[in-house]
Amino acid sequence: MSTNTPATNASFGPPKQVEAGVLEVGYVEAGPAGGPAVLLLHGWPYDIHSYSEVVPLLAAAGYRAVIPYLRGFGTTRFLSDATSRNGEQAALALDVIALMDALEIQSAILAGFDWGARTADIVAALWPERCTGLVSVSGYLIGSQEAGKVPLPPEAELQWWYQYYFATERGRAGYDRNRRDFAKLIWRTASPKWSFDDVTFDRSGAAFDNPDHVEIVIHNYRWRLGLADGEADYQELEQRLAQGPVIGVPTITLEGDANGAPHPDPGSYTEKFSGTYSHRTIEGGVGHNLPQEAPEAFANAVIEVATS
């Protein structure tokens, strides 16, 4: 049976808001307040609704699921107009630490895809005491500006077309003007066999109306190529990440069998996980947005890593 579930119209209630670090973070949560905490981290161009079908499964199993909007998405806002709209990887990881502190969560399972997987990887690598287990779609995604300068084979470069588009001012303006059409194109190419409907897309598309969205997205991709500077406060963290730190917490990595987005081969990152580790490919035409396309497989991985 295919695990590529049809789109549904399930949604969350109004998000809560909490001050955490430089942000007021919008988030939703479900499940018993005293249950083991799970942070579910979305990517670009997606939002918290990637987990709309995962959350009920985790809540029913006794977990406290917390799903935040990343900086630049949904109801998450910067506390100060003077704060740099920085999309580099270290900044997003520190957002998670700040959120956990604000919610008084000492440790949690971290699970994510796309930007969310990279962020979860970083927290697991640099703050393992805060991460009891890791579920990462597409595995080990920690990078560096130096790695981003290395040219890839032409076919691989083609997959990153939007990164180069964003490197131009035309790209910035084009993305700003066409946020939802752009996102819909990415959804279709990254998950070519996922039949989502307009209601499902529009529910997530509202998250891109955030006033900081374009700045965060553009900075994220320009920073990767060394075309935009990071912040001095994050330099030491980025130096540590550039060394490709090994992750020692219990980990399950996932990959969809129809992922149309750029992603590493699972065999390339096995040695980056030194603790209890397993990888599984989810079949049935599952693309890049794995938790929304195969929610049972994703939830099962969270529950399994929690008990490993």
C-alpha positions as CSV (number, residue, x, y, z in Angstrom):
1,M,0.0,0.0,0.0
2,S,1.3,3.5,-0.8
3,T,2.4,5.6,2.1
4,N,1.8,8.7,0.1
5,T,-1.4,9.8,1.7
6,P,-3.9,12.1,0.0
7,A,-4.0,15.7,1.1
8,T,-6.3,16.4,4.0
9,N,-7.8,19.6,5.4
10,A,-6.7,19.0,9.0
11,S,-5.4,22.0,10.7
12,F,-4.3,23.4,14.1
13,G,-6.0,25.9,16.3
14,P,-4.6,29.4,16.7
15,P,-0.9,29.4,17.6
16,K,0.5,30.3,20.9
17,Q,3.2,33.0,21.2
18,V,6.2,33.0,23.5
19,E,9.2,35.3,23.8
20,A,12.4,33.2,23.1
21,G,15.7,34.8,22.4
22,V,15.4,37.5,19.7
23,L,12.0,36.2,18.7
24,E,8.4,36.0,19.7
25,V,7.8,32.5,18.4
26,G,4.5,31.3,17.2
27,Y,3.9,27.6,17.9
28,V,1.3,25.0,18.4
29,E,1.4,22.0,20.7
30,A,-0.6,18.9,21.5
31,G,-0.5,15.9,23.8
32,P,-0.1,15.6,27.5
33,A,1.9,18.5,29.1
34,G,3.9,16.0,31.1
35,G,4.7,13.7,28.2
36,P,8.1,13.3,26.6
37,A,8.7,16.4,24.5
38,V,9.1,16.3,20.7
39,L,10.0,19.4,18.7
40,L,8.9,19.1,15.0
41,L,10.7,21.5,12.7
42,H,9.5,22.5,9.3
43,G,11.5,23.6,6.3
44,W,11.2,26.0,3.3
45,P,8.8,26.6,1.6
46,Y,6.6,24.8,4.1
47,D,5.2,25.5,7.6
48,I,3.9,23.8,10.7
49,H,1.1,22.1,8.8
50,S,3.6,19.6,7.4
51,Y,3.0,17.9,10.8
52,S,-0.8,18.1,10.9
53,E,-1.2,14.4,10.5
54,V,1.9,13.5,12.6
55,V,0.8,15.4,15.7
56,P,-2.3,13.4,16.5
57,L,-0.4,10.1,16.3
58,L,2.3,11.4,18.7
59,A,-0.2,12.9,21.0
60,A,-2.2,9.6,21.2
61,A,1.1,7.8,22.0
62,G,1.6,10.1,25.0
63,Y,4.1,12.6,23.6
64,R,4.0,16.4,24.0
65,A,4.5,17.7,20.4
66,V,5.6,21.3,19.9
67,I,5.7,22.7,16.4
68,P,7.1,26.2,16.0
69,Y,7.1,28.5,13.0
70,L,10.7,29.1,12.0
71,R,11.9,32.7,11.9
72,G,10.4,34.4,8.9
73,F,7.3,32.1,8.9
74,G,3.8,32.4,10.2
75,T,3.3,34.3,13.4
76,T,6.9,34.2,14.5
77,R,8.2,37.8,14.8
78,F,11.5,39.5,15.8
79,L,11.3,41.4,19.1
80,S,13.3,44.3,17.7
81,D,13.4,46.0,14.3
82,A,17.2,46.4,14.8
83,T,17.9,42.7,14.9
84,S,19.5,41.4,11.8
85,R,17.2,39.2,9.6
86,N,19.7,36.4,9.6
87,G,18.9,33.1,8.0
88,E,22.2,31.2,8.6
89,Q,22.1,27.8,10.1
90,A,23.5,28.6,13.5
91,A,20.9,31.3,14.1
92,L,18.0,28.9,13.4
93,A,19.6,26.3,15.8
94,L,19.9,28.9,18.6
95,D,16.2,29.7,18.0
96,V,15.4,26.1,19.0
97,I,17.5,26.3,22.2
98,A,15.9,29.6,23.1
99,L,12.4,28.1,22.5
100,M,13.2,25.1,24.7
101,D,14.4,27.4,27.4
102,A,11.3,29.6,27.2
103,L,9.0,26.5,27.4
104,E,11.2,25.0,30.2
105,I,11.9,21.9,28.1
106,Q,15.3,20.6,29.3
107,S,15.6,17.9,26.6
108,A,13.5,16.7,23.7
109,I,13.4,14.5,20.6
110,L,14.1,16.7,17.6
111,A,12.6,15.8,14.3
112,G,12.5,17.7,11.0
113,F,13.0,17.9,7.3
114,D,14.7,20.4,5.0
115,W,15.8,23.5,7.1
116,G,14.2,21.7,10.0
117,A,16.4,18.6,9.6
118,R,19.5,20.7,9.4
119,T,18.5,22.6,12.5
120,A,17.8,19.4,14.4
121,D,21.1,18.0,13.3
122,I,22.9,21.0,14.6
123,V,21.3,20.9,18.0
124,A,22.0,17.2,18.3
125,A,25.6,17.8,17.4
126,L,26.4,20.8,19.5
127,W,24.0,20.4,22.4
128,P,23.5,16.7,22.8
129,E,22.3,17.1,26.3
130,R,19.2,18.9,25.0
131,C,18.4,16.2,22.4
132,T,17.3,12.7,23.5
133,G,16.8,11.5,20.0
134,L,16.9,12.7,16.4
135,V,14.7,12.0,13.3
136,S,16.2,13.6,10.2
137,V,14.8,13.5,6.7
138,S,17.7,13.3,4.2
139,G,20.1,12.6,7.0
140,Y,23.2,14.8,7.8
141,L,22.6,18.3,6.4
142,I,25.1,20.4,8.4
143,G,27.1,22.5,6.0
144,S,29.5,25.4,5.8
145,Q,30.3,28.4,3.5
146,E,33.5,26.7,2.4
147,A,31.6,23.6,1.4
148,G,29.1,25.8,-0.4
149,K,31.9,27.2,-2.6
150,V,32.8,23.8,-4.1
151,P,31.2,23.4,-7.5
152,L,29.0,20.3,-8.1
153,P,28.5,18.3,-11.3
154,P,26.2,20.2,-13.7
155,E,23.1,17.9,-13.1
156,A,23.4,18.5,-9.4
157,E,23.9,22.3,-9.9
158,L,20.7,22.3,-11.9
159,Q,18.7,21.1,-8.9
160,W,19.8,24.2,-7.0
161,W,18.5,26.6,-9.6
162,Y,16.5,28.6,-7.0
163,Q,19.7,29.2,-4.9
164,Y,21.3,31.0,-7.8
165,Y,18.1,32.8,-8.6
166,F,18.1,34.1,-5.0
167,A,21.7,35.3,-5.4
168,T,20.4,38.1,-7.7
169,E,18.3,41.1,-6.9
170,R,16.0,40.1,-9.7
171,G,15.5,36.8,-7.8
172,R,14.8,38.6,-4.5
173,A,12.2,40.8,-6.2
174,G,10.7,37.8,-8.1
175,Y,10.4,35.8,-5.0
176,D,8.8,38.6,-3.1
177,R,6.3,39.2,-5.8
178,N,5.5,35.6,-6.4
179,R,5.9,33.9,-3.0
180,R,3.0,31.4,-3.3
181,D,3.5,30.6,-7.0
182,F,7.1,30.0,-6.2
183,A,6.4,27.8,-3.3
184,K,3.8,25.8,-5.2
185,L,6.4,25.1,-7.9
186,I,8.9,23.9,-5.3
187,W,6.2,21.6,-3.8
188,R,5.5,20.1,-7.2
189,T,9.1,19.5,-8.2
190,A,10.3,18.3,-4.8
191,S,7.3,15.9,-4.4
192,P,6.3,15.0,-8.0
193,K,3.9,12.3,-6.9
194,W,2.2,14.1,-4.1
195,S,-1.3,15.1,-5.0
196,F,-2.0,18.0,-2.7
197,D,-5.0,20.2,-3.2
198,D,-5.4,24.0,-3.1
199,V,-6.8,24.0,0.4
200,T,-3.8,22.2,1.7
201,F,-1.4,24.5,-0.1
202,D,-3.2,27.7,0.9
203,R,-3.2,26.7,4.5
204,S,0.6,26.6,4.5
205,G,1.0,29.5,2.0
206,A,-0.3,32.0,4.5
207,A,2.9,31.4,6.5
208,F,4.9,33.1,3.7
209,D,3.1,36.4,4.3
210,N,5.4,37.0,7.3
211,P,7.0,40.5,6.9
212,D,10.5,39.0,7.4
213,H,10.0,36.0,5.2
214,V,11.8,37.2,2.1
215,E,14.8,38.6,4.0
216,I,15.3,35.3,5.9
217,V,15.0,33.1,2.8
218,I,17.3,35.2,0.7
219,H,19.9,35.5,3.4
220,N,19.8,31.8,4.1
221,Y,20.7,30.9,0.5
222,R,23.1,33.7,-0.1
223,W,25.0,32.9,3.1
224,R,25.4,29.3,1.9
225,L,27.3,30.5,-1.2
226,G,29.4,33.0,0.8
227,L,27.5,35.9,-0.9
228,A,26.2,37.2,2.4
229,D,28.0,37.5,5.8
230,G,26.8,35.9,8.9
231,E,26.9,37.5,12.3
232,A,30.1,37.7,14.4
233,D,28.2,36.2,17.4
234,Y,27.7,33.0,15.5
235,Q,31.3,32.7,14.1
236,E,32.6,30.3,16.7
237,L,29.5,28.0,16.2
238,E,29.9,28.1,12.4
239,Q,33.6,27.1,12.7
240,R,32.6,24.1,14.8
241,L,29.9,23.2,12.3
242,A,32.3,23.5,9.4
243,Q,34.3,20.6,10.9
244,G,31.3,18.3,10.3
245,P,30.7,17.2,13.9
246,V,29.6,13.7,14.5
247,I,26.2,13.2,16.1
248,G,26.1,10.7,19.0
249,V,22.4,10.8,20.0
250,P,20.1,7.9,18.9
251,T,19.1,8.7,15.3
252,I,16.8,7.5,12.6
253,T,17.3,9.0,9.1
254,L,14.5,8.9,6.5
255,E,14.3,9.4,2.8
256,G,11.4,9.4,0.4
257,D,11.7,7.2,-2.7
258,A,10.5,10.1,-4.9
259,N,12.3,13.1,-3.4
260,G,12.8,15.5,-6.2
261,A,14.7,18.1,-4.1
262,P,18.5,18.1,-3.8
263,H,19.5,15.6,-1.1
264,P,22.6,13.5,-0.2
265,D,22.8,9.8,-0.8
266,P,22.1,7.9,2.4
267,G,25.4,6.0,2.1
268,S,27.3,9.3,2.3
269,Y,26.4,10.2,5.9
270,T,26.3,6.9,7.8
271,E,29.6,7.6,9.6
272,K,28.3,10.9,10.8
273,F,26.1,9.1,13.4
274,S,28.0,7.3,16.1
275,G,25.2,6.4,18.4
276,T,22.3,4.0,17.9
277,Y,21.4,4.5,14.2
278,S,19.2,3.3,11.4
279,H,18.1,4.5,8.0
280,R,15.0,3.7,6.1
281,T,13.7,4.7,2.7
282,I,9.9,5.3,2.7
283,E,8.4,3.9,-0.5
284,G,5.1,4.7,-2.3
285,G,6.0,7.8,-4.2
286,V,7.0,9.9,-1.1
287,G,8.7,13.1,-1.8
288,H,10.6,15.9,0.0
289,N,7.8,16.8,2.5
290,L,7.9,13.4,4.1
291,P,6.0,14.1,7.3
292,Q,3.0,15.3,5.4
293,E,3.2,12.7,2.7
294,A,3.9,9.7,5.0
295,P,2.8,10.8,8.5
296,E,2.6,7.3,10.0
297,A,6.2,6.5,8.9
298,F,7.4,9.7,10.3
299,A,5.6,9.3,13.6
300,N,6.7,5.7,14.0
301,A,10.3,6.8,13.6
302,V,9.9,9.4,16.3
303,I,8.4,6.8,18.7
304,E,11.0,4.3,17.8
305,V,14.0,6.6,18.4
306,A,12.4,7.7,21.7
307,T,12.7,4.1,23.0
308,S,16.1,3.3,21.5
